[in-house]
Amino acid sequence: MLRDVTIGQYYKTDSVIHRLDPRVKLFGTMIYVITLFMHRSPAMYVMSLIFLIGMIALSKVPFSYIVKGLKPIVVILIFSMAMNLIFISGNVLVAIGPIHITDAGVETAIYLGTRLVMLVLGTSLLTFTTTPNQLTDGLDKSLGFLNKVKVPVHEIAMMMSIALRFIPVLTEELDKIMKAQTARGIDFESGGLLQRIKSMVPIIVPLFLAAVRRANDLAMAMESRCYHGGEGRTKLKPLVYEKRDYAGYIFLFIFLAFMIYLGFFSPWR
């Protein structure tokens, strides 16, 4: 399960999506999420799925690698769909004692599950194709106008980048701790719920200490390099739009216009 946590990991390869400016990818992710929640039209879901499959193919990231990121959210997905099946009223399809499954509940559960799966896959593609440094620069550049109203954009972007970078690091640390504690005779699989919770204490405490230690080392490293925020800082590799980036923006605007048409004006809405 720990190896299935792919959130925040960068997949290094050479593709059209990897070479795009991070600002284009951030804008594309935002457009994708907006259109995903814009309407409950089946045509829009089909188009979103086609768009997602096309982007995955262009990114050259293995589909099996992307799908692995869904495993950690399976419990949340099943729980959310079950709640919609049970508690949404409508025409009763199946009655099992006090539990009534309705047509509206089934429809909502399907829409919710589809949205959640496509949302995770689409947003994960951003981190697979964008390094933390590129993501920080892209957020800093895209939201730079907020600096005029005293919003610390660079600091916020830096914190988000560090948080994403720490996910695979802490996952690897957690895997090492579990293997070390298993070698010392701790059993994480047997016993009741209370026993399993108690067995997690020898994992949580070392993991928390390791996270604090890494955060302290990172803070000292940034201070030793005279880091004082984004004001007055220059870039080793400044972001510059190229022709492919402008083509990406045009494609995204066409996609957005077509999705608006599908959701509100087409006969298939």
C-alpha positions in Angstrom: 0.0 0.0 0.0 2.8 2.4 0.8 4.3 2.0 -2.6 0.9 2.9 -4.1 1.1 6.4 -2.8 2.1 8.3 -5.9 0.8 11.8 -4.9 3.5 14.4 -5.1 5.9 12.1 -7.1 7.5 13.3 -10.3 7.8 10.8 -13.2 10.8 11.8 -15.3 10.4 11.3 -19.0 10.4 13.4 -22.2 6.9 14.3 -23.4 4.9 17.2 -24.8 3.2 17.7 -21.4 6.5 17.7 -19.5 7.9 20.4 -21.8 4.9 22.7 -21.3 5.3 25.8 -19.1 4.0 25.0 -15.6 1.6 27.9 -15.8 -0.1 26.2 -18.8 -0.4 23.0 -16.8 -1.8 24.8 -13.8 -4.4 26.6 -16.0 -5.2 23.3 -17.7 -5.8 21.5 -14.4 -8.0 24.4 -13.2 -10.1 24.2 -16.4 -10.4 20.5 -16.1 -11.6 20.6 -12.5 -14.1 23.4 -13.2 -15.6 21.5 -16.2 -15.7 18.3 -14.2 -18.0 20.0 -11.6 -19.8 22.3 -14.0 -22.7 20.0 -14.8 -23.9 16.4 -14.5 -24.3 15.9 -18.3 -23.2 12.4 -19.4 -21.8 14.0 -22.6 -19.5 16.2 -20.5 -18.3 13.2 -18.5 -17.5 11.3 -21.7 -15.6 14.4 -23.1 -13.7 14.8 -19.8 -12.7 11.2 -19.9 -11.5 11.5 -23.5 -9.6 14.7 -22.6 -8.0 12.9 -19.6 -7.0 9.8 -21.6 -5.5 12.1 -24.3 -3.4 14.0 -21.8 -2.2 10.7 -20.1 -1.2 9.4 -23.6 0.7 12.7 -24.4 2.5 12.6 -21.0 4.0 9.2 -21.6 3.3 8.3 -17.9 2.3 4.6 -17.7 -1.4 4.3 -17.1 -0.8 1.6 -14.5 1.4 3.9 -12.5 -1.3 6.6 -12.5 -4.0 4.2 -11.5 -1.9 3.1 -8.5 -2.7 6.4 -6.9 -6.4 5.5 -6.6 -5.7 2.6 -4.2 -5.2 4.8 -1.1 -8.6 6.5 -1.7 -10.6 3.3 -2.3 -12.0 3.4 1.3 -13.1 7.1 0.9 -14.6 6.3 -2.5 -16.6 3.4 -1.2 -17.8 5.2 1.9 -18.9 8.3 0.0 -20.8 6.2 -2.6 -22.4 4.1 0.1 -23.6 7.2 2.0 -25.3 8.5 -1.2 -26.9 5.2 -1.9 -28.4 5.0 1.6 -29.4 8.5 2.5 -30.6 10.1 -0.8 -34.4 9.8 -1.2 -36.2 8.9 -4.4 -37.9 5.9 -6.0 -37.0 2.8 -4.0 -35.2 0.2 -6.1 -34.0 -2.2 -3.3 -35.1 -2.4 0.3 -33.0 -4.3 2.8 -34.7 -3.8 6.2 -34.3 -0.1 7.1 -31.9 0.5 4.2 -33.5 1.8 1.1 -31.6 2.2 -2.2 -33.2 4.7 -4.5 -32.8 5.6 -8.2 -31.6 9.1 -7.2 -29.1 7.6 -4.8 -27.7 5.2 -7.4 -27.4 8.1 -9.9 -25.7 10.4 -7.4 -23.3 7.7 -6.3 -22.2 7.0 -9.9 -21.7 10.7 -10.6 -19.8 11.2 -7.3 -17.5 8.1 -7.8 -16.8 9.1 -11.4 -16.0 12.7 -10.4 -13.7 11.6 -7.6 -11.8 9.1 -9.7 -11.3 11.5 -12.6 -10.4 14.3 -10.2 -7.6 12.3 -8.6 -6.3 11.1 -11.9 -6.3 14.5 -13.5 -4.7 16.4 -10.6 -2.1 13.7 -10.1 -1.0 14.1 -13.7 0.1 17.7 -12.8 2.6 16.4 -10.2 3.7 13.5 -12.4 4.7 16.0 -15.2 5.9 19.0 -13.1 8.8 19.1 -10.7 8.3 20.8 -7.3 10.6 23.7 -8.4 8.6 24.2 -11.6 5.3 24.1 -9.7 6.6 26.7 -7.2 7.7 29.0 -10.1 4.5 28.5 -11.9 2.3 29.3 -8.9 4.5 32.3 -8.1 4.3 33.7 -11.6 0.6 32.9 -12.1 -0.6 34.5 -8.8 2.0 37.3 -8.7 -0.7 39.9 -9.1 -1.9 39.1 -5.5 1.4 40.6 -4.2 -0.2 44.0 -4.7 -2.7 43.2 -2.0 0.0 41.9 0.3 -0.7 38.2 -0.2 2.6 36.2 0.3 2.3 34.3 -3.0 5.9 33.1 -3.1 5.8 31.8 0.5 2.4 30.0 -0.1 3.7 28.4 -3.3 6.9 27.3 -1.5 4.9 25.7 1.3 2.8 23.8 -1.1 5.8 22.6 -3.0 7.6 21.5 0.2 4.4 19.7 1.3 4.2 17.8 -2.0 7.9 17.0 -1.9 7.6 15.6 1.7 4.8 13.1 0.8 7.1 10.6 -1.0 9.9 11.2 1.5 7.7 10.5 4.5 6.1 7.5 2.8 9.6 6.0 2.3 10.4 6.8 5.9 7.2 5.2 7.1 8.1 2.0 5.1 11.5 1.8 6.7 10.1 2.2 10.2 7.5 -0.5 9.6 10.1 -2.9 8.4 12.4 -2.1 11.3 9.5 -2.6 13.8 8.4 -5.8 12.1 12.0 -7.1 12.5 11.8 -6.4 16.2 8.7 -8.6 16.5 5.8 -6.2 16.3 2.8 -7.6 14.6 0.6 -5.1 12.7 -1.8 -7.6 11.2 -3.2 -9.8 14.0 -5.4 -8.8 17.0 -8.6 -6.7 17.3 -9.1 -3.1 16.4 -7.8 -1.8 19.7 -4.7 -4.0 19.5 -3.9 -2.8 16.0 -4.3 0.8 17.1 -1.8 0.2 19.9 0.6 -1.4 17.5 0.7 1.8 15.4 2.2 3.8 18.3 5.8 2.5 17.6 5.3 3.8 14.0 3.6 7.1 14.6 6.1 8.4 17.2 9.3 7.7 15.2 7.6 9.1 12.0 6.6 12.3 13.8 10.1 12.7 15.1 11.6 12.1 11.7 9.2 14.7 10.1 10.2 17.3 12.8 13.9 16.5 12.3 13.6 16.9 8.5 11.7 20.1 8.8 14.3 21.5 11.2 17.1 20.5 8.8 15.3 22.1 5.9 14.7 25.3 7.8 18.4 25.5 8.8 19.5 24.8 5.2 17.2 27.6 3.9 18.5 30.0 6.6 22.1 29.2 5.9 21.5 30.1 2.2 20.0 33.4 3.3 16.5 32.7 2.2 14.2 35.5 3.2 11.1 35.0 1.0 10.6 35.8 -2.7 11.2 39.6 -2.6 14.2 40.5 -4.8 15.0 36.9 -5.7 16.0 36.0 -9.3 15.5 32.7 -11.1 18.1 30.4 -12.5 15.7 29.3 -15.2 13.0 32.1 -15.6 9.7 31.0 -17.1 9.3 32.1 -20.8 6.4 31.2 -23.0 7.1 29.3 -26.2 5.0 28.5 -29.2 3.8 25.2 -27.8 2.6 27.0 -24.6 0.5 29.4 -26.6 -0.9 26.5 -28.6 -1.7 24.8 -25.3 -3.7 27.9 -24.1 -5.6 27.9 -27.4 -6.5 24.2 -27.1 -7.6 24.7 -23.4 -9.9 27.6 -24.4 -11.4 25.6 -27.2 -11.9 22.7 -24.8 -13.6 25.0 -22.2 -15.9 26.5 -24.9 -16.9 23.1 -26.1 -17.6 21.8 -22.6 -19.8 24.9 -21.9 -21.7 24.1 -25.1 -22.1 20.4 -24.1 -23.3 21.3 -20.6 -25.8 24.1 -21.3 -26.7 24.4 -25.0 -26.3 21.0 -26.7 -29.2 18.6 -27.2 -27.2 15.9 -25.3 -27.0 17.9 -22.0 
